[in-house]
Amino acid sequence: MAHLLAMVVEGVGGFVKTLWALQERRWSYTFDAVASAAVSVTMALVLCLLSIRTSYRHRRGDMLFASF
């Protein structure tokens, strides 16, 4: 009886360890996905702002030359 109980406890322990590992992997994948999305959005925003700034500089330069 004690041997059977030890086997059951060992099996439940292995099951819990497996569930814990799967949960950690899920959180890791979720974190990686969110970090990747944040980097993509940040890069798009920076490129957009740089594009607007460059466009403004070109228009401003054209206006300065037109006034002379």
N, CA, C, O and CB atoms as a CASP TS submission, in Angstrom:
PFRMAT TS
TARGET T0000
AUTHOR 0000-0000-0000
METHOD Language model
MODEL 1
PARENT N/A
ATOM      1  N   MET     1       0.825  -1.199   0.000  1.00  0.00           N
ATOM      2  CA  MET     1       0.000   0.000   0.000  1.00  0.00           C
ATOM      3  C   MET     1       0.866   1.259   0.000  1.00  0.00           C
ATOM      4  O   MET     1       0.570   2.218  -0.713  1.00  0.00           O
ATOM      5  CB  MET     1      -0.937   0.000   1.211  1.00  0.00           C
ATOM      6  N   ALA     2       1.925   1.257   0.790  1.00  0.00           N
ATOM      7  CA  ALA     2       2.814   2.422   0.860  1.00  0.00           C
ATOM      8  C   ALA     2       3.512   2.637  -0.491  1.00  0.00           C
ATOM      9  O   ALA     2       3.727   3.771  -0.919  1.00  0.00           O
ATOM     10  CB  ALA     2       3.868   2.238   1.991  1.00  0.00           C
ATOM     11  N   HIS     3       3.858   1.529  -1.149  1.00  0.00           N
ATOM     12  CA  HIS     3       4.523   1.634  -2.456  1.00  0.00           C
ATOM     13  C   HIS     3       3.568   2.244  -3.492  1.00  0.00           C
ATOM     14  O   HIS     3       3.973   3.072  -4.308  1.00  0.00           O
ATOM     15  CB  HIS     3       5.015   0.237  -2.933  1.00  0.00           C
ATOM     16  N   LEU     4       2.316   1.830  -3.450  1.00  0.00           N
ATOM     17  CA  LEU     4       1.309   2.365  -4.364  1.00  0.00           C
ATOM     18  C   LEU     4       1.089   3.853  -4.110  1.00  0.00           C
ATOM     19  O   LEU     4       0.973   4.633  -5.055  1.00  0.00           O
ATOM     20  CB  LEU     4      -0.016   1.598  -4.217  1.00  0.00           C
ATOM     21  N   LEU     5       1.033   4.242  -2.863  1.00  0.00           N
ATOM     22  CA  LEU     5       0.853   5.652  -2.502  1.00  0.00           C
ATOM     23  C   LEU     5       2.052   6.481  -2.979  1.00  0.00           C
ATOM     24  O   LEU     5       1.880   7.596  -3.469  1.00  0.00           O
ATOM     25  CB  LEU     5       0.669   5.802  -0.967  1.00  0.00           C
ATOM     26  N   ALA     6       3.253   5.939  -2.835  1.00  0.00           N
ATOM     27  CA  ALA     6       4.451   6.643  -3.284  1.00  0.00           C
ATOM     28  C   ALA     6       4.423   6.825  -4.805  1.00  0.00           C
ATOM     29  O   ALA     6       4.823   7.874  -5.308  1.00  0.00           O
ATOM     30  CB  ALA     6       5.722   5.876  -2.855  1.00  0.00           C
ATOM     31  N   MET     7       3.958   5.820  -5.531  1.00  0.00           N
ATOM     32  CA  MET     7       3.861   5.922  -6.988  1.00  0.00           C
ATOM     33  C   MET     7       2.848   6.988  -7.399  1.00  0.00           C
ATOM     34  O   MET     7       3.080   7.750  -8.338  1.00  0.00           O
ATOM     35  CB  MET     7       3.473   4.568  -7.593  1.00  0.00           C
ATOM     36  N   VAL     8       1.730   7.032  -6.692  1.00  0.00           N
ATOM     37  CA  VAL     8       0.690   8.029  -6.999  1.00  0.00           C
ATOM     38  C   VAL     8       1.216   9.434  -6.720  1.00  0.00           C
ATOM     39  O   VAL     8       1.025  10.342  -7.529  1.00  0.00           O
ATOM     40  CB  VAL     8      -0.598   7.761  -6.167  1.00  0.00           C
ATOM     41  N   VAL     9       1.872   9.611  -5.587  1.00  0.00           N
ATOM     42  CA  VAL     9       2.413  10.932  -5.239  1.00  0.00           C
ATOM     43  C   VAL     9       3.475  11.347  -6.255  1.00  0.00           C
ATOM     44  O   VAL     9       3.523  12.512  -6.647  1.00  0.00           O
ATOM     45  CB  VAL     9       3.012  10.923  -3.806  1.00  0.00           C
ATOM     46  N   GLU    10       4.323  10.418  -6.686  1.00  0.00           N
ATOM     47  CA  GLU    10       5.342  10.714  -7.680  1.00  0.00           C
ATOM     48  C   GLU    10       4.705  11.076  -9.021  1.00  0.00           C
ATOM     49  O   GLU    10       5.172  11.987  -9.704  1.00  0.00           O
ATOM     50  CB  GLU    10       6.288   9.522  -7.845  1.00  0.00           C
ATOM     51  N   GLY    11       3.656  10.376  -9.393  1.00  0.00           N
ATOM     52  CA  GLY    11       2.952  10.684 -10.640  1.00  0.00           C
ATOM     53  C   GLY    11       2.295  12.048 -10.612  1.00  0.00           C
ATOM     54  O   GLY    11       2.365  12.801 -11.583  1.00  0.00           O
ATOM     55  N   VAL    12       1.656  12.363  -9.496  1.00  0.00           N
ATOM     56  CA  VAL    12       1.024  13.682  -9.356  1.00  0.00           C
ATOM     57  C   VAL    12       2.092  14.771  -9.368  1.00  0.00           C
ATOM     58  O   VAL    12       1.885  15.834  -9.953  1.00  0.00           O
ATOM     59  CB  VAL    12       0.186  13.759  -8.048  1.00  0.00           C
ATOM     60  N   GLY    13       3.226  14.517  -8.733  1.00  0.00           N
ATOM     61  CA  GLY    13       4.325  15.495  -8.742  1.00  0.00           C
ATOM     62  C   GLY    13       4.836  15.743 -10.155  1.00  0.00           C
ATOM     63  O   GLY    13       5.077  16.888 -10.538  1.00  0.00           O
ATOM     64  N   GLY    14       5.003  14.675 -10.932  1.00  0.00           N
ATOM     65  CA  GLY    14       5.436  14.825 -12.326  1.00  0.00           C
ATOM     66  C   GLY    14       4.410  15.585 -13.147  1.00  0.00           C
ATOM     67  O   GLY    14       4.769  16.407 -13.989  1.00  0.00           O
ATOM     68  N   PHE    15       3.136  15.313 -12.904  1.00  0.00           N
ATOM     69  CA  PHE    15       2.058  16.001 -13.611  1.00  0.00           C
ATOM     70  C   PHE    15       2.077  17.501 -13.301  1.00  0.00           C
ATOM     71  O   PHE    15       1.947  18.330 -14.202  1.00  0.00           O
ATOM     72  CB  PHE    15       0.693  15.395 -13.230  1.00  0.00           C
ATOM     73  N   VAL    16       2.237  17.835 -12.034  1.00  0.00           N
ATOM     74  CA  VAL    16       2.266  19.244 -11.621  1.00  0.00           C
ATOM     75  C   VAL    16       3.487  19.946 -12.216  1.00  0.00           C
ATOM     76  O   VAL    16       3.388  21.092 -12.654  1.00  0.00           O
ATOM     77  CB  VAL    16       2.281  19.362 -10.074  1.00  0.00           C
ATOM     78  N   LYS    17       4.640  19.266 -12.234  1.00  0.00           N
ATOM     79  CA  LYS    17       5.841  19.867 -12.831  1.00  0.00           C
ATOM     80  C   LYS    17       5.640  20.128 -14.319  1.00  0.00           C
ATOM     81  O   LYS    17       6.070  21.159 -14.835  1.00  0.00           O
ATOM     82  CB  LYS    17       7.061  18.956 -12.619  1.00  0.00           C
ATOM     83  N   THR    18       4.987  19.196 -15.006  1.00  0.00           N
ATOM     84  CA  THR    18       4.725  19.366 -16.433  1.00  0.00           C
ATOM     85  C   THR    18       3.784  20.545 -16.672  1.00  0.00           C
ATOM     86  O   THR    18       4.019  21.359 -17.565  1.00  0.00           O
ATOM     87  CB  THR    18       4.128  18.080 -17.027  1.00  0.00           C
ATOM     88  N   LEU    19       2.723  20.635 -15.876  1.00  0.00           N
ATOM     89  CA  LEU    19       1.801  21.771 -16.016  1.00  0.00           C
ATOM     90  C   LEU    19       2.505  23.096 -15.742  1.00  0.00           C
ATOM     91  O   LEU    19       2.270  24.087 -16.434  1.00  0.00           O
ATOM     92  CB  LEU    19       0.606  21.610 -15.067  1.00  0.00           C
ATOM     93  N   TRP    20       3.367  23.107 -14.731  1.00  0.00           N
ATOM     94  CA  TRP    20       4.102  24.326 -14.379  1.00  0.00           C
ATOM     95  C   TRP    20       5.018  24.739 -15.538  1.00  0.00           C
ATOM     96  O   TRP    20       5.094  25.920 -15.880  1.00  0.00           O
ATOM     97  CB  TRP    20       4.934  24.111 -13.078  1.00  0.00           C
ATOM     98  N   ALA    21       5.708  23.774 -16.137  1.00  0.00           N
ATOM     99  CA  ALA    21       6.602  24.066 -17.258  1.00  0.00           C
ATOM    100  C   ALA    21       5.818  24.594 -18.459  1.00  0.00           C
ATOM    101  O   ALA    21       6.259  25.529 -19.127  1.00  0.00           O
ATOM    102  CB  ALA    21       7.393  22.809 -17.654  1.00  0.00           C
ATOM    103  N   LEU    22       4.661  23.999 -18.732  1.00  0.00           N
ATOM    104  CA  LEU    22       3.834  24.475 -19.841  1.00  0.00           C
ATOM    105  C   LEU    22       3.337  25.897 -19.591  1.00  0.00           C
ATOM    106  O   LEU    22       3.297  26.714 -20.510  1.00  0.00           O
ATOM    107  CB  LEU    22       2.645  23.536 -20.060  1.00  0.00           C
ATOM    108  N   GLN    23       2.963  26.187 -18.359  1.00  0.00           N
ATOM    109  CA  GLN    23       2.501  27.531 -18.004  1.00  0.00           C
ATOM    110  C   GLN    23       3.627  28.546 -18.175  1.00  0.00           C
ATOM    111  O   GLN    23       3.407  29.637 -18.701  1.00  0.00           O
ATOM    112  CB  GLN    23       1.974  27.558 -16.554  1.00  0.00           C
ATOM    113  N   GLU    24       4.836  28.187 -17.731  1.00  0.00           N
ATOM    114  CA  GLU    24       5.973  29.098 -17.888  1.00  0.00           C
ATOM    115  C   GLU    24       6.271  29.330 -19.365  1.00  0.00           C
ATOM    116  O   GLU    24       6.575  30.454 -19.763  1.00  0.00           O
ATOM    117  CB  GLU    24       7.220  28.539 -17.175  1.00  0.00           C
ATOM    118  N   ARG    25       6.189  28.296 -20.169  1.00  0.00           N
ATOM    119  CA  ARG    25       6.441  28.431 -21.601  1.00  0.00           C
ATOM    120  C   ARG    25       5.390  29.337 -22.239  1.00  0.00           C
ATOM    121  O   ARG    25       5.705  30.159 -23.099  1.00  0.00           O
ATOM    122  CB  ARG    25       6.446  27.045 -22.285  1.00  0.00           C
ATOM    123  N   ARG    26       4.144  29.180 -21.809  1.00  0.00           N
ATOM    124  CA  ARG    26       3.069  30.020 -22.353  1.00  0.00           C
ATOM    125  C   ARG    26       3.333  31.489 -22.032  1.00  0.00           C
ATOM    126  O   ARG    26       3.188  32.349 -22.901  1.00  0.00           O
ATOM    127  CB  ARG    26       1.692  29.585 -21.786  1.00  0.00           C
ATOM    128  N   TRP    27       3.724  31.785 -20.777  1.00  0.00           N
ATOM    129  CA  TRP    27       4.017  33.160 -20.397  1.00  0.00           C
ATOM    130  C   TRP    27       5.215  33.692 -21.161  1.00  0.00           C
ATOM    131  O   TRP    27       5.246  34.863 -21.539  1.00  0.00           O
ATOM    132  CB  TRP    27       4.265  33.257 -18.899  1.00  0.00           C
ATOM    133  N   SER    28       6.200  32.838 -21.388  1.00  0.00           N
ATOM    134  CA  SER    28       7.379  33.248 -22.146  1.00  0.00           C
ATOM    135  C   SER    28       6.998  33.621 -23.575  1.00  0.00           C
ATOM    136  O   SER    28       7.447  34.646 -24.088  1.00  0.00           O
ATOM    137  CB  SER    28       8.431  32.129 -22.153  1.00  0.00           C
ATOM    138  N   TYR    29       6.174  32.799 -24.219  1.00  0.00           N
ATOM    139  CA  TYR    29       5.730  33.091 -25.584  1.00  0.00           C
ATOM    140  C   TYR    29       4.889  34.365 -25.620  1.00  0.00           C
ATOM    141  O   TYR    29       5.011  35.167 -26.546  1.00  0.00           O
ATOM    142  CB  TYR    29       4.926  31.910 -26.153  1.00  0.00           C
ATOM    143  N   THR    30       4.044  34.548 -24.621  1.00  0.00           N
ATOM    144  CA  THR    30       3.219  35.748 -24.565  1.00  0.00           C
ATOM    145  C   THR    30       4.097  36.992 -24.413  1.00  0.00           C
ATOM    146  O   THR    30       3.886  37.995 -25.094  1.00  0.00           O
ATOM    147  CB  THR    30       2.209  35.655 -23.403  1.00  0.00           C
ATOM    148  N   PHE    31       5.081  36.921 -23.518  1.00  0.00           N
ATOM    149  CA  PHE    31       5.984  38.051 -23.320  1.00  0.00           C
ATOM    150  C   PHE    31       6.758  38.355 -24.599  1.00  0.00           C
ATOM    151  O   PHE    31       6.909  39.521 -24.966  1.00  0.00           O
ATOM    152  CB  PHE    31       6.956  37.766 -22.166  1.00  0.00           C
ATOM    153  N   ASP    32       7.243  37.334 -25.273  1.00  0.00           N
ATOM    154  CA  ASP    32       7.979  37.536 -26.529  1.00  0.00           C
ATOM    155  C   ASP    32       7.096  38.195 -27.583  1.00  0.00           C
ATOM    156  O   ASP    32       7.550  39.083 -28.305  1.00  0.00           O
ATOM    157  CB  ASP    32       8.516  36.197 -27.059  1.00  0.00           C
ATOM    158  N   ALA    33       5.847  37.770 -27.676  1.00  0.00           N
ATOM    159  CA  ALA    33       4.929  38.342 -28.662  1.00  0.00           C
ATOM    160  C   ALA    33       4.630  39.808 -28.353  1.00  0.00           C
ATOM    161  O   ALA    33       4.614  40.644 -29.257  1.00  0.00           O
ATOM    162  CB  ALA    33       3.624  37.537 -28.705  1.00  0.00           C
ATOM    163  N   VAL    34       4.394  40.120 -27.083  1.00  0.00           N
ATOM    164  CA  VAL    34       4.097  41.500 -26.692  1.00  0.00           C
ATOM    165  C   VAL    34       5.324  42.387 -26.904  1.00  0.00           C
ATOM    166  O   VAL    34       5.198  43.518 -27.372  1.00  0.00           O
ATOM    167  CB  VAL    34       3.637  41.561 -25.215  1.00  0.00           C
ATOM    168  N   ALA    35       6.495  41.885 -26.565  1.00  0.00           N
ATOM    169  CA  ALA    35       7.724  42.666 -26.759  1.00  0.00           C
ATOM    170  C   ALA    35       7.960  42.923 -28.243  1.00  0.00           C
ATOM    171  O   ALA    35       8.353  44.025 -28.626  1.00  0.00           O
ATOM    172  CB  ALA    35       8.941  41.935 -26.144  1.00  0.00           C
ATOM    173  N   SER    36       7.729  41.939 -29.063  1.00  0.00           N
ATOM    174  CA  SER    36       7.909  42.102 -30.506  1.00  0.00           C
ATOM    175  C   SER    36       6.919  43.130 -31.060  1.00  0.00           C
ATOM    176  O   SER    36       7.289  43.968 -31.882  1.00  0.00           O
ATOM    177  CB  SER    36       7.735  40.749 -31.229  1.00  0.00           C
ATOM    178  N   ALA    37       5.686  43.069 -30.619  1.00  0.00           N
ATOM    179  CA  ALA    37       4.679  44.038 -31.070  1.00  0.00           C
ATOM    180  C   ALA    37       5.043  45.453 -30.614  1.00  0.00           C
ATOM    181  O   ALA    37       4.874  46.410 -31.369  1.00  0.00           O
ATOM    182  CB  ALA    37       3.281  43.651 -30.539  1.00  0.00           C
ATOM    183  N   ALA    38       5.537  45.585 -29.390  1.00  0.00           N
ATOM    184  CA  ALA    38       5.923  46.904 -28.885  1.00  0.00           C
ATOM    185  C   ALA    38       7.089  47.477 -29.686  1.00  0.00           C
ATOM    186  O   ALA    38       7.102  48.670 -29.990  1.00  0.00           O
ATOM    187  CB  ALA    38       6.297  46.820 -27.397  1.00  0.00           C
ATOM    188  N   VAL    39       8.056  46.649 -30.028  1.00  0.00           N
ATOM    189  CA  VAL    39       9.193  47.116 -30.835  1.00  0.00           C
ATOM    190  C   VAL    39       8.713  47.531 -32.216  1.00  0.00           C
ATOM    191  O   VAL    39       9.155  48.556 -32.737  1.00  0.00           O
ATOM    192  CB  VAL    39      10.279  46.015 -30.954  1.00  0.00           C
ATOM    193  N   SER    40       7.823  46.761 -32.816  1.00  0.00           N
ATOM    194  CA  SER    40       7.316  47.096 -34.146  1.00  0.00           C
ATOM    195  C   SER    40       6.553  48.412 -34.141  1.00  0.00           C
ATOM    196  O   SER    40       6.744  49.243 -35.028  1.00  0.00           O
ATOM    197  CB  SER    40       6.420  45.983 -34.664  1.00  0.00           C
ATOM    198  N   VAL    41       5.700  48.604 -33.162  1.00  0.00           N
ATOM    199  CA  VAL    41       4.921  49.850 -33.077  1.00  0.00           C
ATOM    200  C   VAL    41       5.843  51.035 -32.825  1.00  0.00           C
ATOM    201  O   VAL    41       5.663  52.098 -33.419  1.00  0.00           O
ATOM    202  CB  VAL    41       3.856  49.756 -31.958  1.00  0.00           C
ATOM    203  N   THR    42       6.822  50.863 -31.953  1.00  0.00           N
ATOM    204  CA  THR    42       7.759  51.946 -31.656  1.00  0.00           C
ATOM    205  C   THR    42       8.566  52.327 -32.894  1.00  0.00           C
ATOM    206  O   THR    42       8.741  53.510 -33.186  1.00  0.00           O
ATOM    207  CB  THR    42       8.702  51.539 -30.517  1.00  0.00           C
ATOM    208  N   MET    43       9.053  51.330 -33.616  1.00  0.00           N
ATOM    209  CA  MET    43       9.825  51.611 -34.827  1.00  0.00           C
ATOM    210  C   MET    43       8.965  52.310 -35.878  1.00  0.00           C
ATOM    211  O   MET    43       9.432  53.237 -36.540  1.00  0.00           O
ATOM    212  CB  MET    43      10.408  50.313 -35.403  1.00  0.00           C
ATOM    213  N   ALA    44       7.727  51.882 -36.036  1.00  0.00           N
ATOM    214  CA  ALA    44       6.831  52.527 -36.997  1.00  0.00           C
ATOM    215  C   ALA    44       6.574  53.977 -36.602  1.00  0.00           C
ATOM    216  O   ALA    44       6.547  54.859 -37.460  1.00  0.00           O
ATOM    217  CB  ALA    44       5.499  51.758 -37.096  1.00  0.00           C
ATOM    218  N   LEU    45       6.387  54.227 -35.317  1.00  0.00           N
ATOM    219  CA  LEU    45       6.151  55.588 -34.845  1.00  0.00           C
ATOM    220  C   LEU    45       7.377  56.469 -35.085  1.00  0.00           C
ATOM    221  O   LEU    45       7.244  57.609 -35.531  1.00  0.00           O
ATOM    222  CB  LEU    45       5.785  55.579 -33.354  1.00  0.00           C
ATOM    223  N   VAL    46       8.558  55.953 -34.792  1.00  0.00           N
ATOM    224  CA  VAL    46       9.785  56.718 -34.996  1.00  0.00           C
ATOM    225  C   VAL    46       9.977  57.025 -36.482  1.00  0.00           C
ATOM    226  O   VAL    46      10.310  58.154 -36.842  1.00  0.00           O
ATOM    227  CB  VAL    46      11.005  55.947 -34.442  1.00  0.00           C
ATOM    228  N   LEU    47       9.770  56.037 -37.339  1.00  0.00           N
ATOM    229  CA  LEU    47       9.919  56.270 -38.773  1.00  0.00           C
ATOM    230  C   LEU    47       8.896  57.281 -39.284  1.00  0.00           C
ATOM    231  O   LEU    47       9.206  58.107 -40.142  1.00  0.00           O
ATOM    232  CB  LEU    47       9.781  54.958 -39.538  1.00  0.00           C
ATOM    233  N   CYS    48       7.695  57.211 -38.761  1.00  0.00           N
ATOM    234  CA  CYS    48       6.658  58.171 -39.154  1.00  0.00           C
ATOM    235  C   CYS    48       7.050  59.592 -38.735  1.00  0.00           C
ATOM    236  O   CYS    48       6.929  60.533 -39.519  1.00  0.00           O
ATOM    237  CB  CYS    48       5.295  57.784 -38.527  1.00  0.00           C
ATOM    238  N   LEU    49       7.517  59.737 -37.498  1.00  0.00           N
ATOM    239  CA  LEU    49       7.921  61.063 -37.022  1.00  0.00           C
ATOM    240  C   LEU    49       9.111  61.602 -37.804  1.00  0.00           C
ATOM    241  O   LEU    49       9.158  62.792 -38.114  1.00  0.00           O
ATOM    242  CB  LEU    49       8.260  61.011 -35.536  1.00  0.00           C
ATOM    243  N   LEU    50      10.078  60.738 -38.128  1.00  0.00           N
ATOM    244  CA  LEU    50      11.215  61.172 -38.931  1.00  0.00           C
ATOM    245  C   LEU    50      10.774  61.583 -40.332  1.00  0.00           C
ATOM    246  O   LEU    50      11.297  62.546 -40.893  1.00  0.00           O
ATOM    247  CB  LEU    50      12.261  60.061 -39.014  1.00  0.00           C
ATOM    248  N   SER    51       9.831  60.866 -40.888  1.00  0.00           N
ATOM    249  CA  SER    51       9.319  61.204 -42.213  1.00  0.00           C
ATOM    250  C   SER    51       8.620  62.553 -42.197  1.00  0.00           C
ATOM    251  O   SER    51       8.800  63.362 -43.107  1.00  0.00           O
ATOM    252  CB  SER    51       8.362  60.122 -42.709  1.00  0.00           C
ATOM    253  N   ILE    52       7.827  62.794 -41.169  1.00  0.00           N
ATOM    254  CA  ILE    52       7.124  64.080 -41.053  1.00  0.00           C
ATOM    255  C   ILE    52       8.131  65.209 -40.893  1.00  0.00           C
ATOM    256  O   ILE    52       7.982  66.266 -41.506  1.00  0.00           O
ATOM    257  CB  ILE    52       6.136  64.065 -39.857  1.00  0.00           C
ATOM    258  N   ARG    53       9.158  64.992 -40.070  1.00  0.00           N
ATOM    259  CA  ARG    53      10.172  66.017 -39.838  1.00  0.00           C
ATOM    260  C   ARG    53      10.928  66.327 -41.132  1.00  0.00           C
ATOM    261  O   ARG    53      11.168  67.492 -41.451  1.00  0.00           O
ATOM    262  CB  ARG    53      11.155  65.563 -38.738  1.00  0.00           C
ATOM    263  N   THR    54      11.301  65.281 -41.874  1.00  0.00           N
ATOM    264  CA  THR    54      12.015  65.477 -43.136  1.00  0.00           C
ATOM    265  C   THR    54      11.133  66.209 -44.141  1.00  0.00           C
ATOM    266  O   THR    54      11.598  67.103 -44.848  1.00  0.00           O
ATOM    267  CB  THR    54      12.474  64.125 -43.716  1.00  0.00           C
ATOM    268  N   SER    55       9.879  65.833 -44.202  1.00  0.00           N
ATOM    269  CA  SER    55       8.950  66.488 -45.118  1.00  0.00           C
ATOM    270  C   SER    55       8.787  67.963 -44.755  1.00  0.00           C
ATOM    271  O   SER    55       8.739  68.818 -45.639  1.00  0.00           O
ATOM    272  CB  SER    55       7.584  65.778 -45.097  1.00  0.00           C
ATOM    273  N   TYR    56       8.704  68.262 -43.465  1.00  0.00           N
ATOM    274  CA  TYR    56       8.570  69.640 -43.009  1.00  0.00           C
ATOM    275  C   TYR    56       9.816  70.443 -43.361  1.00  0.00           C
ATOM    276  O   TYR    56       9.711  71.598 -43.774  1.00  0.00           O
ATOM    277  CB  TYR    56       8.317  69.686 -41.498  1.00  0.00           C
ATOM    278  N   ARG    57      10.994  69.845 -43.202  1.00  0.00           N
ATOM    279  CA  ARG    57      12.240  70.540 -43.532  1.00  0.00           C
ATOM    280  C   ARG    57      12.298  70.872 -45.018  1.00  0.00           C
ATOM    281  O   ARG    57      12.710  71.971 -45.388  1.00  0.00           O
ATOM    282  CB  ARG    57      13.453  69.688 -43.134  1.00  0.00           C
ATOM    283  N   HIS    58      11.891  69.931 -45.878  1.00  0.00           N
ATOM    284  CA  HIS    58      11.925  70.178 -47.309  1.00  0.00           C
ATOM    285  C   HIS    58      10.952  71.291 -47.693  1.00  0.00           C
ATOM    286  O   HIS    58      11.288  72.157 -48.501  1.00  0.00           O
ATOM    287  CB  HIS    58      11.598  68.898 -48.077  1.00  0.00           C
ATOM    288  N   ARG    59       9.769  71.273 -47.129  1.00  0.00           N
ATOM    289  CA  ARG    59       8.792  72.314 -47.445  1.00  0.00           C
ATOM    290  C   ARG    59       9.269  73.670 -46.928  1.00  0.00           C
ATOM    291  O   ARG    59       9.115  74.687 -47.604  1.00  0.00           O
ATOM    292  CB  ARG    59       7.417  71.965 -46.843  1.00  0.00           C
ATOM    293  N   ARG    60       9.841  73.680 -45.742  1.00  0.00           N
ATOM    294  CA  ARG    60      10.325  74.924 -45.163  1.00  0.00           C
ATOM    295  C   ARG    60      11.474  75.480 -46.004  1.00  0.00           C
ATOM    296  O   ARG    60      11.561  76.691 -46.205  1.00  0.00           O
ATOM    297  CB  ARG    60      10.774  74.706 -43.704  1.00  0.00           C
ATOM    298  N   GLY    61      12.354  74.608 -46.494  1.00  0.00           N
ATOM    299  CA  GLY    61      13.451  75.041 -47.351  1.00  0.00           C
ATOM    300  C   GLY    61      12.947  75.625 -48.650  1.00  0.00           C
ATOM    301  O   GLY    61      13.496  76.610 -49.145  1.00  0.00           O
ATOM    302  N   ASP    62      11.897  75.022 -49.214  1.00  0.00           N
ATOM    303  CA  ASP    62      11.315  75.550 -50.451  1.00  0.00           C
ATOM    304  C   ASP    62      10.711  76.927 -50.225  1.00  0.00           C
ATOM    305  O   ASP    62      10.798  77.796 -51.092  1.00  0.00           O
ATOM    306  CB  ASP    62      10.250  74.594 -50.994  1.00  0.00           C
ATOM    307  N   MET    63      10.101  77.127 -49.066  1.00  0.00           N
ATOM    308  CA  MET    63       9.500  78.430 -48.779  1.00  0.00           C
ATOM    309  C   MET    63      10.572  79.499 -48.585  1.00  0.00           C
ATOM    310  O   MET    63      10.372  80.651 -48.970  1.00  0.00           O
ATOM    311  CB  MET    63       8.611  78.344 -47.532  1.00  0.00           C
ATOM    312  N   LEU    64      11.695  79.132 -47.998  1.00  0.00           N
ATOM    313  CA  LEU    64      12.764  80.115 -47.803  1.00  0.00           C
ATOM    314  C   LEU    64      13.354  80.547 -49.137  1.00  0.00           C
ATOM    315  O   LEU    64      13.638  81.729 -49.334  1.00  0.00           O
ATOM    316  CB  LEU    64      13.865  79.542 -46.901  1.00  0.00           C
ATOM    317  N   PHE    65      13.541  79.612 -50.047  1.00  0.00           N
ATOM    318  CA  PHE    65      14.084  79.961 -51.357  1.00  0.00           C
ATOM    319  C   PHE    65      13.062  80.777 -52.176  1.00  0.00           C
ATOM    320  O   PHE    65      13.450  81.650 -52.953  1.00  0.00           O
ATOM    321  CB  PHE    65      14.488  78.678 -52.124  1.00  0.00           C
ATOM    322  N   ALA    66      11.794  80.500 -52.005  1.00  0.00           N
ATOM    323  CA  ALA    66      10.762  81.210 -52.777  1.00  0.00           C
ATOM    324  C   ALA    66      10.646  82.674 -52.314  1.00  0.00           C
ATOM    325  O   ALA    66      10.228  83.527 -53.098  1.00  0.00           O
ATOM    326  CB  ALA    66       9.389  80.491 -52.632  1.00  0.00           C
ATOM    327  N   SER    67      11.001  82.973 -51.079  1.00  0.00           N
ATOM    328  CA  SER    67      10.835  84.325 -50.588  1.00  0.00           C
ATOM    329  C   SER    67      11.943  85.265 -51.058  1.00  0.00           C
ATOM    330  O   SER    67      11.784  86.484 -50.997  1.00  0.00           O
ATOM    331  CB  SER    67      10.781  84.314 -49.091  1.00  0.00           C
ATOM    332  N   PHE    68      13.066  84.710 -51.528  1.00  0.00           N
ATOM    333  CA  PHE    68      14.166  85.569 -51.992  1.00  0.00           C
ATOM    334  C   PHE    68      13.971  86.007 -53.384  1.00  0.00           C
ATOM    335  O   PHE    68      14.804  86.734 -53.925  1.00  0.00           O
ATOM    336  CB  PHE    68      15.475  84.876 -51.882  1.00  0.00           C
TER
END
